[in-house]
Amino acid sequence: MLLTYEAIDRAGKRLHDMLEAADSREAVAQLRARGLYVTRITEKRDAADGAAARAARTGNVSAGRLPVRTLVLFTRQMAMLLRAGSAVVPALHAIRREMRKPAQGVLLDELVRDLEEGVPLTEALRRHPETFQPVYCAVVAAGEASGTLTQMFERLALLVAKRQALRNKVLGALAYPALLVVLCVGIVAALMFFVMPRFAEMFTQLSVEVPTSTRLMLAAGMAAKTYWVGLIAAVAGAVGALVFLVRDRRGRQWLADLQLKVPLLGHVRKRLIEAQVLRTMGMLLESKVGVLDTLELARGVTTNVAFRKLFDGMENAVTGGGLMSTAFEASGIIESYVCQAVKTGEESGNLGGALTYCADILDEGNTELVTALTKLIEPIILIGMGAVVGTVAVSLFMPLFDLTSAIK
C-alpha cells in the first residue's frame, strides 16, 4: 500500500513524502523509528478511483457534516457506549439509528464501512475533515495507540462541550445588542425613506423656511428615496465583499489579524483564542500526544499572525532544548500568570494539567468579560437610538412650531 505522510523531524523541519507499508499503523511505526513525528498519513489513491469509490458508497446522498451540537452528542454517546463495554462498530450502529438527517446517517455509514474493511478508526475519521478536525483525530489516535479509547472520547466530549457552551454564551450575550442594532437601522430607514420625503413635500407646499439641520436631513431623505437602487447595490456590494473575505484564505487571515487591533473587542477576542489554544494543547498533552505533534495540531486553532508567531517560538524553543514558557513570555500576548503556570508545569512534569487549568480560568474570566461588555453595549445602543430619533424629530418639528407661532 502506498501512503502519503506529513511529519516533523527532530530539527523541527516539516516533511511531506510517500512510503510503502502494509497499513497506516506499520507506516507510523516506520516513521517513528526514523525519528519523525507524524502529523498526517493517508492512503494515496487515484483521484478518479477515490471519487468513484465515494460515489458508490454514498449513492445519491452525499455525506454531510455534523454540526457542533450533534458532534457533542455523538462524542458523548461514543464515550458512554465504550464505557459500557461496547465495541466501536456496534456503538456506531447504535448511534446511527438515532440520526434523523439522511446526510448525517450516511457519514456514520461510511465510518462503519471503513472500519469493517479494516481501516483504523483514526483514518476513518480523517476522511471527514469538515466534521472531525485534526485535533479530534489526534486524540482518537492516541487512544487507539494506548488502548484508552474510552478515556479519550470522554476527554473529547468535555472539550467539544466546553467549546459549544462558550459559543452559546457569546451568541446569547450578543443576541439582544444585535436586535437593538437591527431595530435602530429599521427606524432610521423608515425615517429616511418614508417620513422625511413627506415632510419635504409639506414644507415646500407651505413655503416654510427651514433651518440648516432640517435642510440636510430632508436632502438625505430625498436622496435615499431617489437613489434607493444605488443604495441597495452598495449594501449588497458590502455584504458580498464581506462574504468573499470570509471565504478567501487571505481574507480570513486579514480579518483574523484585524480582530485583535479593534479596541476592547480585540482584547476579548485575544483571550478567547488564548483559552482555546491552551485547552487544545493541554488536552493533547494529557492524551500523551508528543510535544511537537501537539504544537503542529494546535496551530490550526487560529490563523492570527500573533499566535502563529507564538507557535513558531514554541517550536524553536522545544527543538532547541529550551522551555516552552520562554516563548510564552517573549510573545507579549500571554498573561504573566499563564506564563508562570506553564513554567511551573514544565518543571513539575505536569504541563498538560497546567495548560488545562489556565484554560479553565480564562474561560471563566471570558464569560464574565463578555457579559460585562454586552451590558455596556446595550445602553450605548439605546442612547444612540434616542439621539438619532430625537435629532430627527426636533429637526422636523421645529419648522412646524415656527409656522404655528407665525400664524398666531
VOVORO-779200 format. One record per atom (N, C-alpha, C): x, y, z. Coordinates in steps of 0.001 Angstrom, whole numbers, padded with zeros to 6 digits, always signed. Atoms other than C-alpha are relative to their C-alpha. Example, Ala and Ser with C-alpha at 12.3 -4.5 7.8 and 13.67 -1.06 7.14 Angstrom:
REM residues 2
+000890-001190+000000 +012300-004500+007800 +000900+001200+000000 -000820-001190-000060 +013670-001060+007140 -000770+001090+000730 
REM end
This chain:
REM residues 408
+000845-001185+000000 +000000+000000+000000 +000891+001250+000000 -000755-001248+000083 +001334+003437-000980 -000708+001066+000824 +000592-001006-000887 +000772+006141+001634 +000780+001303-000109 -000640-001317-000090 +001493+009865+001777 -000036+000442+001451 -000049-000419-001403 +002540+011427+005054 +000575+001407+000126 -000584-001267-000419 +003320+014739+006688 +000585-000217+001383 -000671+000262-001274 +005792+014732+009576 +000963+001132+000307 -000979-000986-000466 +008253+016830+011574 +001213-000760+000503 -001200+000686-000470 +011853+015782+012072 +000497+000630+001298 -000495-000465-001296 +013932+016359+015205 +000487+001443-000054 -000436-001387+000148 +015169+019671+013817 -001166+000959-000156 +001185-000848+000134 +011591+020953+013513 -000400+000254-001438 +000310-000187+001415 +011528+020741+009710 -001181-000872-000401 +001174+000741+000452 +008239+019713+008098 +000328-000753-001287 -000258+000854+001148 +008401+016845+005610 -001315-000482-000582 +001180+000533+000690 +005899+015653+003020 +000512-000976-001042 -000566+001009+000888 +006629+012368+001225 -000936-001204-000054 +000768+001238+000118 +005365+008871+000364 +000863-001173+000450 -000709+001226-000330 +006283+005388+001563 -000917-001194-000219 +000737+001241+000207 +005229+001785+001070 -000099-000747+001317 +000205+000748-001242 +003710-000141+004000 -001279-000806-000123 +001193+000850+000028 +001106-002791+004746 -001251+000781+000380 +001118-000840-000412 -001149-000279+006534 +000562+001241+000673 -000431-001272-000580 -001063+003111+008247 +000744-000209+001322 -000686+000236-001274 -000009+001646+011625 +001461-000389-000232 -001378+000383+000299 +003053-000001+010119 +000794+001195-000509 -000680-001186+000516 +003871+003231+008276 +000398+000948+001128 -000310-000868-001140 +003665+005255+011501 +001159-000572+000799 -001100+000630-000742 +005938+002737+013231 +001332+000211-000717 -001233-000227+000762 +008496+003051+010426 +000489+001439+000150 -000385-001412-000093 +008438+006837+010574 +000468+000353+001400 -000437-000234-001378 +008705+006873+014369 +001417-000524+000210 -001340+000568-000133 +011743+004621+014110 +001053+000895-000645 -000928-000929+000643 +013312+007222+011825 +000073+001339+000710 -000062-001221-000787 +012771+009903+014477 -000925+001093-000494 +000941-000971+000544 +009839+011597+012740 -001281+000012+000828 +001280-000158-000690 +006715+012951+014418 -001079+000145-001077 +000996+000035+001076 +003787+012050+012142 -001180+000885+000366 +001174-000855-000210 +001058+014701+011825 -001176-000418-000863 +001098+000455+000872 -000935+013145+008968 +000518-001102-000910 -000373+001070+000912 -000854+009935+006963 -001263-000527-000652 +001169+000441+000749 -003282+008867+004247 +000430-000918-001123 -000269+000888+001125 -003507+006208+001580 -000061+000795-001288 -000032-000716+001275 -002554+007544-001835 -000888-000734-000987 +000905+000596+000968 -005351+006937-004310 -000103+000884-001224 +000263-000770+001199 -006032+007949-007850 -001275+000807+000216 +001137-000892-000256 -008461+010873-007880 -001300-000587-000534 +001223+000561+000568 -010927+009134-010181 -000483-001188+000813 +000390+001147-000820 -010849+005939-008101 -000618+000442+001301 +000534-000488-001265 -011426+007918-004925 -001393+000551-000162 +001329-000566+000228 -014370+009781-006408 -001017-001100-000284 +000917+001087+000313 -015893+006598-007796 -000346-000812+001232 +000249+000774-001214 -015466+004774-004504 -000974+000714+000913 +000904-000741-000884 -017160+007547-002567 -001402+000043-000572 +001330-000044+000612 -019984+007798-005068 -000717-001333+000168 +000616+001316-000151 -020557+004056-004875 -000467-000235+001422 +000348+000254-001394 -020665+004183-001104 -001175+000844+000450 +001032-000916-000482 -022950+007148-000689 -001264-000034-000837 +001175+000014+000852 -025323+006533-003579 -000349+001403-000437 +000457-001310+000425 -027415+009599-004327 +000108+001033+001103 -000079-000915-001128 -026899+011140-000899 +001457+000164+000400 -001385-000252-000389 -023585+012792-000035 +000103+000083+001513 -000201-000038-001449 -022122+012509+003440 +000061+001440+000474 +000004-001362-000518 -022896+015654+005405 +000911+000123+001196 -000807-000257-001182 -021038+017238+008275 -000905+000046+001217 +000755-000058-001247 -022130+017023+011880 +000149+001386+000596 -000110-001282-000697 -022961+020399+013426 +000544-000198+001412 -000670+000087-001296 -021331+021196+016751 -000873-000717+001028 +000878+000634-000992 -024358+020183+018816 -000097-001506-000225 +000072+001429+000305 -024645+016832+017006 +001328-000689+000287 -001318+000568-000288 -020884+016277+017317 +000182-000215+001497 -000061+000169-001458 -021136+016822+021083 -000773-001249+000411 +000830+001159-000333 -023946+014265+021294 +000665-001289-000467 -000684+001179+000535 -022056+011809+019068 +001166-000408+000895 -001178+000302-000817 -018897+012054+021177 -000408-000524+001374 +000476+000462-001314 -020793+011666+024458 -000562-001418-000093 +000570+001337+000154 -022675+008643+023143 +001091-001042-000225 -001117+000925+000202 -019442+007026+021942 +000697-000294+001329 -000656+000201-001294 -017842+007581+025357 -000852-000885+000914 +000885+000773-000867 -020902+006166+027137 -000058-001471-000433 +000110+001368+000488 -021201+003089+024898 +001309-000769+000175 -001286+000663-000204 -017479+002330+025040 +000233-000294+001478 -000121+000217-001442 -017545+002740+028819 -000859-001175+000436 +000890+001107-000340 -020423+000254+028922 +000504-001336-000535 -000588+001236+000483 -018231-002288+027127 -000280-000318-001452 +000310+000247+001398 -019464-001943+023558 +001259+000142-000860 -001057-000197+000984 -017116-002327+020594 -000337+001222-000850 +000179-001248+000736 -016662+000597+018205 -001103-000122-001046 +000980+000141+001088 -018703-000731+015268 -001429-000118+000541 +001361+000013-000560 -021783-001727+017353 -000416+001347+000586 +000322-001318-000540 -021573+001655+019067 -000428+000950-001113 +000364-000848+001137 -021650+003410+015688 -001354-000397-000569 +001313+000467+000474 -024591+001263+014601 -001114+000540+000904 +001017-000492-000941 -026499+002273+017753 -000233+001495-000175 +000141-001449+000193 -025785+005977+017198 -000649+000291-001337 +000576-000206+001339 -026685+005658+013511 -001514-000074+000032 +001458+000152-000060 -030192+004542+014409 -000691+001228+000562 +000587-001206-000588 -030725+007824+016263 +000103+001215-000917 -000168-001129+000917 -029741+010033+013308 -001278+000219-000799 +001220-000323+000725 -032689+011814+011734 +000277+000533-001415 -000309-000576+001312 -030977+013599+008820 +000757-001019-000841 -000629+001039+000838 -030035+011303+005897 +001500+000224-000223 -001412-000260+000284 -026715+013042+005138 +000878-000352+001195 -000778+000334-001196 -025539+012643+008740 +000042-001508+000204 +000002+001447-000086 -026594+008999+008681 +000981-000624-000984 -000951+000494+000998 -024530+008495+005514 +001421+000106+000528 -001345-000163-000559 -021474+009831+007325 +000333-001148+000935 -000240+001115-000919 -021841+007207+010052 +000062-001325-000749 -000085+001221+000811 -022493+004536+007433 +001392-000152-000601 -001347+000055+000564 -019176+005437+005812 +001026-000381+001063 -000914+000374-001075 -017400+005212+009154 -000075-001505+000269 +000172+001430-000267 -018861+001745+009740 +000623-000838-001113 -000559+000761+001118 -017918+000537+006254 +001526+000018+000023 -001465-000093-000070 -014364+001812+006643 +000549-000933+001067 -000471+000850-001096 -013975+000027+009976 -000153-001476-000346 +000205+001398+000381 -015430-003204+008595 +000994-000449-001065 -001017+000321+001003 -012878-003009+005762 +001408-000030+000589 -001298+000064-000655 -010062-002867+008308 +000711+001319+000133 -000613-001320-000141 -009398+000883+008249 -000025+000399+001475 +000011-000458-001391 -008328+002237+011673 -001001+001134+000212 +001001-001019-000299 -010850+004497+013384 +000529+001401-000289 -000577-001329+000230 -008490+007483+013230 -000011+000345-001477 -000032-000238+001446 -008059+007125+009470 -001406+000202-000538 +001392-000159+000438 -011833+006733+009017 -000524+001390+000350 +000430-001346-000399 -012429+009961+010935 +000677+001066-000851 -000731-000998+000791 -009762+011812+008942 -000567+000166-001404 +000621-000121+001316 -011718+011153+005765 -001182+000966+000008 +001089-000981-000118 -014319+013627+007051 +000523+001222+000771 -000650-001099-000728 -012208+016708+007944 -000935+001147+000368 +000924-001082-000336 -015202+019075+007937 -000666-000228+001349 +000600+000326-001296 -016569+017260+010997 +001058-000274+001059 -001006+000422-000967 -013547+015713+012675 +001316+000724-000293 -001189-000811+000212 -010749+018249+012961 +001257-000788+000387 -001237+000719-000310 -007072+017213+013208 +000214-000257+001489 -000158+000186-001446 -007084+017723+016991 -000845-001170+000476 +000909+001091-000363 -010070+015395+017362 +000598-001342-000407 -000580+001245+000503 -008394+012743+015210 +001266-000380+000758 -001241+000290-000721 -005093+013073+017076 -000286-000628+001363 +000346+000570-001309 -006758+012369+020422 -000508-001428-000163 +000470+001363+000256 -008544+009333+018965 +001177-000914-000328 -001186+000794+000331 -005224+008139+017520 +000785-000358+001255 -000693+000282-001262 -003634+008464+020961 -000738-001074+000791 +000777+001022-000692 -006480+006403+022412 +000157-001368-000619 -000202+001290+000669 -006091+003692+019786 +001378-000575+000300 -001367+000472-000214 -002334+003505+020289 +000228-000476+001430 -000236+000318-001404 -002535+003352+024097 -001066-000913+000601 +001064+000849-000529 -005704+001255+024438 -000919+000715+000967 +000846-000797-000909 -007525+004087+026225 -001025+000793-000808 +000928-000699+000876 -010091+004937+023549 -001194+000560+000770 +001140-000485-000791 -012884+005257+026102 +000331+001308+000694 -000408-001217-000702 -010982+007835+028159 +000208+001160-000973 -000222-001057+000976 -010043+009755+025002 -001324+000601-000485 +001299-000526+000414 -013669+010020+023893 -000641+000811+001135 +000517-000785-001120 -014589+011227+027381 +000645+001381+000041 -000676-001295+000040 -011963+013946+027121 -000490+000841-001175 +000505-000728+001166 -013146+014868+023643 -001410+000530+000246 +001355-000460-000316 -016739+015059+024873 +000054+001250+000859 -000153-001170-000858 -015604+017517+027546 +000485+001198-000805 -000546-001099+000794 -013595+019581+025055 -001051+000595-000929 +000989-000491+000951 -016325+019826+022420 -001171+000660+000724 +001104-000580-000766 -018999+020507+025060 +000369+001375+000537 -000440-001315-000492 -016965+023352+026580 +000031+001022-001127 -000041-000913+001143 -016436+024846+023133 -001401+000445-000394 +001365-000354+000347 -020145+024698+022393 -000627+000905+001057 +000567-000805-001072 -021056+026130+025815 +000484+001444-000083 -000533-001355+000119 -018739+029110+025357 -000601+000706-001206 +000586-000595+001208 -020050+029680+021841 -001438+000433+000257 +001390-000344-000304 -023653+029611+023095 -000084+001211+000923 +000010-001153-000903 -022828+032065+025882 +000294+001290-000745 -000348-001205+000767 -021216+034508+023473 -001157+000404-000904 +001113-000314+000888 -024063+034250+020960 -001213+000496+000776 +001122-000443-000817 -026656+034567+023717 +000192+001407+000532 -000275-001340-000526 -024951+037634+025157 -000107+001062-001089 +000028-000966+001093 -024789+039287+021721 -001362+000094-000678 +001295+000036+000684 -028380+038457+020710 -000775+001306+000206 +000782-001211-000267 -030031+041448+022434 +000633+001242-000628 -000601-001135+000703 -027470+044044+021249 -000198-000060-001510 +000218+000126+001447 -027808+042656+017710 -001429+000378-000370 +001394-000366+000242 -031587+043008+017945 -000192+001510+000069 +000090-001456-000111 -031197+046616+019073 +000585+000687-001233 -000614-000588+001197 -028892+047370+016145 -000942-000120-001192 +000942+000188+001106 -031391+045877+013674 -001188+000950+000140 +001115-000907-000239 -034202+047899+015271 +000388+001437-000321 -000473-001360+000267 -032130+051090+015085 +000117+000240-001503 -000138-000135+001458 -031315+050503+011407 -001379+000080-000658 +001352-000042+000548 -035014+049825+010687 -000667+001351+000219 +000599-001304-000287 -036104+053052+012381 +000601+001081-000888 -000658-001001+000845 -033527+055130+010512 -000435-000152-001455 +000433+000230+001381 -034517+053501+007205 -001423+000510-000214 +001380-000483+000116 -038211+054239+007850 -000044+001520-000045 -000045-001469+000000 -037407+057875+008624 +000525+000540-001332 -000631-000485+001220 -035196+058257+005560 -000892-000194-001224 +000746+000323+001217 -037487+056565+003014 -001457+000476+000018 +001431-000295-000049 -040987+057471+004255 -000330+001333+000687 +000378-001180-000778 -041089+060251+006853 +000569+001281-000600 -000642-001240+000461 -038553+062789+005557 -000521+000482-001359 +000547-000498+001262 -039804+062884+001933 -001376+000657+000148 +001322-000598-000210 -043360+063626+003159 +000122+001384+000625 -000207-001313-000605 -042127+066453+005364 +000584+000981-001017 -000596-000885+001009 -040067+067826+002475 -001084+000557-000922 +001094-000459+000855 -043182+067992+000259 -000887+001010+000728 +000856-000898-000767 -045191+069632+003022 +000650+001370+000185 -000688-001273-000193 -042553+072303+003735 +000078+000783-001310 -000052-000682+001300 -042281+073037+000007 -001351+000633-000330 +001335-000547+000288 -046070+073492-000365 -000325+001193+000889 +000303-001092-000933 -046255+075741+002711 +001016+001138-000086 -001060-001014+000140 -043137+077713+001661 +000598+000366+001351 -000572-000214-001329 -041694+077255+005133 +001514+000049-000107 -001468-000085-000042 -038112+078379+005700 +000491-000915+001125 -000467+000987-000970 -036290+075553+007448 +001456+000251+000339 -001413-000177-000383 -033007+075609+009405 +000926-000947-000761 -000994+000775+000746 -029783+074119+008055 -000065-001489+000335 +000037+001414-000389 -030027+070876+010083 -001177-000709-000643 +001174+000610+000630 -033539+070242+008751 +000215-000163-001493 -000261+000088+001439 -032429+071012+005179 +000890-001203-000329 -000913+001118+000232 -029614+068467+005446 -000726-001342+000124 +000740+001247-000185 -031929+065759+006774 -000993-000235-001122 +000949+000154+001100 -034556+066428+004135 +000710-000375-001294 -000781+000337+001192 -031893+066307+001425 +000440-001460+000036 -000408+001413-000132 -030651+062990+002793 -001178-000924-000271 +001178+000811+000234 -034196+061605+002796 -000391-000050-001465 +000336-000036+001422 -034878+062735-000774 +001019-000788-000825 -001038+000750+000717 -031533+061304-001935 -000203-001502+000167 +000242+001425-000234 -032350+057958-000313 -001189-000492-000812 +001173+000401+000758 -035756+057896-001986 +000278-000008-001501 -000290-000105+001433 -034347+058921-005383 +000988-001059-000467 -001077+000919+000403 -031244+056736-005436 -000015-001289+000828 +000102+001184-000847 -032561+053756-003476 +000627-001230-000664 -000607+001144+000693 -031354+051340-006167 +001511-000029+000244 -001442-000073-000247 -027771+052552-005809 +000343-000319+001445 -000244+000277-001412 -028063+052408-002013 -000067-001502+000273 +000122+001455-000181 -029255+048792-002111 +001186-000715-000641 -001157+000609+000658 -026481+047955-004588 +001261+000154+000848 -001169-000219-000849 -023900+049492-002251 -000009-000938+001206 +000112+000915-001143 -025209+047469+000716 +000279-001435-000440 -000240+001351+000514 -025260+044297-001397 +001480-000211-000315 -001431+000099+000277 -021689+045021-002529 +000814-000169+001263 -000713+000122-001272 -020543+045471+001059 -000170-001400+000586 +000246+001356-000505 -022176+042188+002086 +000769-001030-000831 -000742+000915+000870 -020662+040432-000935 +001493+000029+000283 -001424-000112-000323 -017205+041781-000081 +000323-000709+001308 -000216+000673-001278 -017564+040533+003488 -000036-001520-000168 +000084+001446+000246 -018631+037068+002280 +001264-000495-000702 -001228+000375+000710 -015647+036993-000091 +001181-000066+000955 -001098-000001-000974 -013285+037907+002749 -000063-001225+000899 +000150+001145-000891 -014714+035156+004937 +000375-001301-000705 -000270+001241+000732 -014380+032506+002205 +001432-000069-000528 -001357-000014+000545 -010981+033595+000877 +001022-000192+001113 -001002+000285-001030 -007922+032339+002744 +000708+001263+000460 -000675-001243-000380 -006114+035672+002641 -000962+000968+000673 +000996-000855-000649 -009347+037450+003524 -000224-000393+001447 +000155+000469-001375 -009824+035274+006597 +001217+000379+000839 -001219-000376-000709 -006216+035931+007528 -000034+001474+000386 +000079-001441-000272 -006757+039696+007243 -001012+000301+001101 +001008-000211-001036 -009934+039545+009339 +000494-000480+001357 -000529+000532-001256 -008202+037396+011964 +001007+000956+000620 -000976-000960-000517 -005386+039933+012274 -000678+001296+000435 +000699-001249-000317 -007810+042871+012280 -000736-000087+001328 +000792+000161-001219 -009842+041444+015158 +000760+000447+001246 -000770-000335-001199 -007025+041884+017673 +000365+001471+000079 -000358-001416+000011 -006500+045527+016650 -001160+000907+000373 +001175-000791-000364 -010043+046655+017458 +000017+000236+001503 -000023-000273-001444 -010121+048434+020858 -001097-000772+000733 +000886+000757-000887 -011761+046393+023633 -000412-001330-000613 +000375+001254+000648 -013118+043827+021157 +001230-000866-000252 -001224+000751+000245 -009552+042841+020298 +000488-000715+001244 -000420+000624-001257 -008780+042151+023959 -000845-001236+000296 +000896+001138-000240 -011830+039896+024275 +000324-001136-000957 -000297+001031+000994 -011017+038070+021057 +001327-000700+000309 -001304+000585-000336 -007394+037534+022141 -000140-001010+001133 +000176+000914-001132 -008488+035965+025422 -000769-001257-000418 +000745+001172+000468 -010969+033670+023632 +000919-000951-000780 -000949+000837+000752 -008268+032453+021224 +001001-000646+000948 -000995+000513-000956 -005792+032074+024083 -000558-001192+000775 +000607+001098-000760 -008198+029900+026090 -000156-001238-000871 +000182+001144+000890 -008936+027703+023071 +001333-000680-000300 -001333+000558+000271 -005219+027262+022285 +000502-000789+001203 -000496+000671-001206 -004333+026386+025887 -000771-001289+000273 +000797+001203-000264 -007217+023921+026241 +000354-001107-000987 -000352+001000+001001 -006350+022176+022988 +001364-000618+000303 -001329+000506-000315 -002674+021883+023899 -000017-000853+001260 +000061+000748-001252 -003473+020745+027426 -000605-001376-000186 +000649+001290+000192 -005825+018006+026282 +000884-000946-000811 -000866+000849+000809 -003395+016735+023630 +001169-000535+000828 -001120+000452-000832 -000513+016603+026104 -000469-001009+001043 +000544+000960-000962 -002688+014863+028700 -000367-001323-000668 +000310+001221+000747 -003607+012366+025968 +001269-000699-000495 -001296+000602+000335 +000117+011511+025631 +000416+000225-001455 -000467-000389+001326 +000494+013195+022228 +001329+000730+000171 -001310-000624-000097 +004093+014308+021602 -000075+001519-000041 +000009-001462-000099 +005029+017938+022216 -000024+000640-001381 -000041-000587+001330 +005917+018714+018605 -001286-000289-000773 +001292+000308+000627 +002795+016925+017358 -001095+000897+000568 +000986-000879-000643 +000765+018930+019857 +000064+001402-000565 -000149-001352+000540 +002182+022211+018609 -000505+000078-001433 +000438-000003+001398 +001536+021273+014991 -001522-000065-000107 +001450+000134+000042 -002074+020276+015685 -000699+001234+000571 +000619-001168-000630 -002884+023191+017992 +000182+001249-000841 -000225-001152+000867 -001506+025604+015400 -001230+000289-000856 +001172-000183+000843 -004660+025027+013367 -001182+000641+000697 +001109-000613-000735 -006853+026552+016095 -000274+001414-000500 +000153-001386+000431 -006229+030091+014782 +000969+000308-001123 -000879-000459+001077 -004768+031842+011756 +000591+001369+000324 -000488-001323-000372 -003909+035019+013655 +001527+000027+000007 -001454-000095+000147 -000349+036211+012962 +000698-000029+001353 -000647-000065-001308 +000451+036962+016619 +000112-001384+000631 -000041+001348-000573 -000461+033434+017732 +000827-000949-000861 -000874+000799+000859 +001273+031913+014701 +001464+000204+000398 -001367-000280-000444 +004459+033639+015832 +000278-000671+001348 -000160+000690-001283 +003881+032237+019316 +000305-001478-000221 -000267+001416+000283 +003738+028702+017897 +001391-000197-000597 -001359+000094+000548 +006896+029333+015882 +001035+000090+001117 -000920-000142-001128 +008618+030474+019071 +000032-001235+000874 +000036+001213-000808 +007441+027419+020998 +000705-001155-000697 -000677+001061+000749 +008626+025071+018230 +001517+000172+000065 -001447-000251-000049 +012042+026736+018150 +000563-000295+001384 -000469+000236-001365 +012299+026569+021939 +000083-001501+000294 +000028+001435-000289 +011338+022878+022116 +001085-000732-000780 -001015+000690+000808 +013551+021747+019224 +001413+000403+000401 -001317-000446-000458 +016424+023774+020699 +000325-000448+001407 -000249+000502-001350 +016114+022036+024055 -000389+000964+001099 +000403-000980-001010 +014590+025052+025819 -001382-000282+000556 +001309+000126-000622 +011354+025640+027698 -001050+000733-000828 +001103-000614+000718 +008011+026412+026112 -000408+001326+000639 +000414-001212-000720 +007358+029044+028781 +000790+001228-000432 -000782-001156+000467 +010156+031240+027412 -000650+000635-001224 +000709-000530+001162 +008233+031572+024146 -001283+000711+000422 +001195-000667-000516 +005076+032446+026103 +000354+001393+000511 -000401-001281-000573 +006915+035210+027948 +000440+000985-001075 -000514-000884+001050 +008558+036571+024789 -001087+000478-000953 +001039-000346+000976 +005296+036698+022824 -000667+001338+000308 +000663-001241-000372 +003797+039599+024787 -001512-000047-000094 +001455+000099+000118 +000242+038320+024211 -000600-000936+001038 +000464+000941-001021 +000025+035834+027086 +000170+000639+001373 -000048-000581-001333 -000788+036933+030650 +001148-000599+000810 -001171+000418-000774 +002049+036719+033150 -000299-001212+000875 +000302+001142-000870 +000227+034277+035444 -000069-001287-000809 +000005+001181+000858 -000266+031899+032500 +001433-000446-000281 -001411+000331+000248 +003454+032091+031698 +000619-000698+001209 -000542+000605-001213 +004292+031297+035314 -000567-001399+000222 +000617+001317-000163 +001811+028412+035417 +000603-001011-000978 -000605+000885+000992 +003270+026957+032213 +001419-000379+000425 -001368+000272-000460 +006787+027279+033607 -000012-001003+001146 +000111+000927-001123 +005740+025523+036810 -000390-001392-000490 +000410+001287+000544 +004013+022772+034806 +001141-000721-000697 -001158+000627+000653 +007161+022178+032749 +000986-000545+001031 -000958+000436-001017 +009323+021974+035855 -000502-001190+000793 +000566+001096-000787 +006931+019605+037636 -000391-001211-000848 +000389+001099+000875 +006237+017418+034590 -001491-000126-000207 +001461+000023+000170 +002531+018316+034517 -000431+001163-000885 +000276-001126+000890 +002457+020706+031564 -001434-000034-000513 +001364+000099+000503 -000827+019379+030193 -001026+000465+001012 +000931-000432-001046 -002621+019840+033502 +000055+001489+000248 -000142-001440-000212 -001213+023361+033901 -000700+000781-001103 +000647-000688+001120 -002413+024382+030445 -001519-000097+000098 +001447+000174-000135 -005884+022934+031042 -000557+000870+001124 +000446-000837-001125 -006148+024723+034400 -000066+001471-000415 -000001-001393+000476 -005186+028046+032801 -001165+000252-000954 +001129-000150+000914 -007782+027461+030080 -001314+000127+000763 +001211-000105-000827 -010474+026909+032750 -000129+001393+000606 +000024-001336-000598 -009520+030173+034471 -000346+001050-001050 +000282-000959+001065 -009542+032061+031165 -001452-000080-000456 +001391+000147+000422 -012941+030631+030199 -000949+000678+000989 +000842-000656-001004 -014470+031803+033480 +000087+001513-000137 -000168-001440+000166 -012978+035260+033027 -000602+000510-001293 +000557-000422+001283 -014039+035402+029376 -001519+000096+000059 +001456-000048-000133 -017649+034617+030276 -000426+001280+000714 +000315-001233-000731 -017705+037459+032799 +000289+001232-000850 -000375-001149+000820 -015948+039795+030356 -001007+000235-001114 +000987-000142+001069 -018375+039100+027509 -001324+000517+000549 +001247-000464-000618 -021346+039566+029847 +000074+001483+000340 -000165-001409-000352 -019992+042890+031135 +000031+000876-001249 -000095-000785+001229 -019209+044063+027605 -001367+000189-000646 +001327-000123+000597 -022706+043323+026325 -000910+000900+000840 +000781-000911-000849 -024241+045083+029338 +000403+001449-000233 -000455-001355+000307 -022130+048114+028417 -000477+000436-001376 +000406-000338+001365 -023080+047954+024736 -001479+000365-000065 +001448-000219+000075 -026845+047837+025364 -000395+001445+000267 +000386-001400-000196 -027197+051310+026937 +000600+000932-001042 -000598-000849+001037 -024807+052765+024354 -000865-000010-001256 +000866+000094+001174 -027029+051473+021543 -001310+000748+000233 +001255-000694-000307 -030163+052745+023276 +000181+001511-000020 -000281-001441+000023 -028595+056163+023786 +000171+000483-001433 -000169-000376+001406 -027554+056206+020127 -001322+000068-000739 +001316-000015+000629 -031069+055303+019015 -000787+001235+000419 +000726-001174-000489 -032547+058023+021216 +000537+001282-000608 -000597-001202+000574 -030081+060585+019900 -000403+000180-001461 +000361-000087+001422 -030841+059751+016252 -001462+000397-000155 +001422-000282+000123 -034605+059700+016657 -000332+001392+000535 +000252-001327-000561 -034565+062800+018867 +000470+001108-000913 -000514-001027+000907 -032416+064773+016451 -000905+000149-001214 +000894-000058+001159 -034664+063848+013522 -001324+000660+000380 +001294-000558-000424 -037815+064692+015472 +000088+001514+000204 -000151-001442-000251 -036532+068082+016616 +000187+000751-001310 -000256-000685+001269 -035247+068963+013129 -001257+000104-000858 +001205-000017+000830 -038581+068071+011517 -001120+000832+000602 +001130-000680-000617 -040951+069584+014045 +000286+001459+000371 -000318-001390-000311 -039102+072843+014816 -000584+000964-001029 +000636-000909+000966 -040199+074432+011491 -001517+000077+000164 +001445-000031-000220 -043793+073425+012264 -000349+000881+001181 +000233-000875-001148 -043575+075123+015653 +000164+001463-000393 -000207-001385+000464 -042180+078241+013968 -001175+000458-000851 +001156-000349+000842 -045029+078137+011419 -001225+000278+000851 +001165-000203-000880 -047636+077810+014172 +000098+001334+000728 -000197-001272-000697 -046133+080746+016041 -000249+001176-000942 +000184-001103+000953 -046155+082878+012868 -001474+000202-000306 +001454-000125+000282 -049860+082102+012203 -000709+000722+001126 +000628-000664-001137 -050800+083194+015702 +000319+001503-000023 
REM end
